[in-house]
Amino acid sequence: MTKTAKQEEWKKRLGKAYEDNDLVICTEMGTMQDPRNILRVMRRLCKSSGVTAIRFHDIRHTHASILISSGVDIVKVSARLGHANPKITLEIYAHLLPNIQDNVAETFENELNKHQ
């Protein structure tokens, strides 16, 4: 996971006192944020931005849906989501895959034509 510039700044400032737990969202000490604080900030951001408030977990689903709909390999999406295996990801997001089938025959034909 790539650290943000802010996290790197905290790490440099605190030195050995910083706990690098490889978290996406952490405190200035590198420790896990209280989930209630994250939700409060998210609700405040949604309200001030005028966007519909959604559950934090919905962001995860949106992220996965965009990747799958964009043609990212399901194995890569599964690993990114931390699923034990791609079967879990397929069971949850299979409804997004029929659109991918639309151009499979065309892709196959194009590849055959390249090698003739």
N, C-alpha and C positions, 0 to 999 in steps of 0.2 A: 504494500500500500504506500502511495506517495504521501509524504508529509507536507503539510501546508507550510508556507513561509512563517506563519505565526507560530506553529508548533516548533519549527527549527529555531526560531528566536527564543522561545521559552526554554528549549533544551540547552541552548548555548548559555543563556543567562543563569540557569539553575545548575548546570553541570551535573555532578553525580546525584544531586537531590531530585533531578527529573526522572520520573519513572517512565521509560519508553515501553509502553504496552502495545505499540503498533495499532492504536485506535484511530478511527476516522474522526471521531468527536471526543475530545478529552478536556480535562481541566488544565489550568496553567501548570500544574504539577505533573501532568501526563497520566493522571488516574482517570477512571471512568466517571463520566458525568452522571449525575442523578437524572434518570429518565424523565422525571417530572419537570426538571428545569428545561430539558430539550423540548418537551411538549409545550411548555409555557412560551418559550421563544418562538416556536413554530406557529402557535396560535396568534401571537402578537404580530408576527410577520405577515401571516395570511390576512389578518384584519387590516393592517396598515397598507397592504398592497391592494386590497379590494378583491382578492381572489377567494374562491370557495375554500373553506376550511376542509381539509381531508385528514384521515388518519395517517400517522407517520408511516405505517406499514404500506399504505397505498403508494407512497413514493417508490418503495421497493418493487411493487408490481408494475408501476409505470416504467421504471427503469428496465426491468426484464422484458416487458412488452415491446418497448421501443427497440431494444437490441434484437429480439427475435424477429420482429416485423421488418427490420432492416437487413435481415439475412445473416446475422451473426450466428455462428455454429452453436447448436444447442449444448454441446459439451462445454464450450467456453462459457456460455451463459450460466450453466449449471455450476461450474466451478466458481464463478464470480459470486453467485448467490450462496455458495457454501452448502449446496445440496450434496447428500452422500453419493448420489449417482444421477446421471441425466434422465433416468426413468421418472424420477420425482418431478423434475422440471417439465418433462413432456406431459405428465399427467395434469399438471396445473395449467400449462400454457398451450396445450394441443390445439385449442380453438384458433390460435393465431397462425398455425401452420398451413391450413388449406390454401391460403393466398400464395404461399411459396410454391405450391404445386403448379400454379398457372403457367409458369414459364419453364418447367422442367423439360418437357418435350422439345421446346425450342432451344434450350441450352444444349441438350443432347445432340440435336441436329446440327447446331453450329459447331460443336466439337468434332463431329464426324466429318463435316465439310472441311475443316481445317486440315485434316489428315488424308485427304484424297488427292 
